[in-house]
C-alpha cells in the first residue's frame, strides 16, 4: 500500500478531467517522481521506469477524483493506493 498526501497546492493546481494533472496525479508525481501517471476515479497507472513498465493501483478513496471532477469542494487529504498487478 502506498499513502499519497494531497496538499492544497495540488488541489489549486489540479485540472478537472485531466488524468495526468488532477490533484491526485500531481501528488503522485511530487512524492514518487514517476516517468508518467494516469489517474481515473478507480485506479492510478504509474510508470516508474521505462524498463519496469506501468503498474496499476486501486484507489481506496475512489470518491476523491469524482468529487474534484464534479466541482465539489475538496480539502487536503491522504489517499491510499493498493497494488493490483500480479507479480
Order of alpha helices (4+ residues) and beta strands (2+ residues): beta-alpha-alpha-beta-beta-beta-alpha-beta
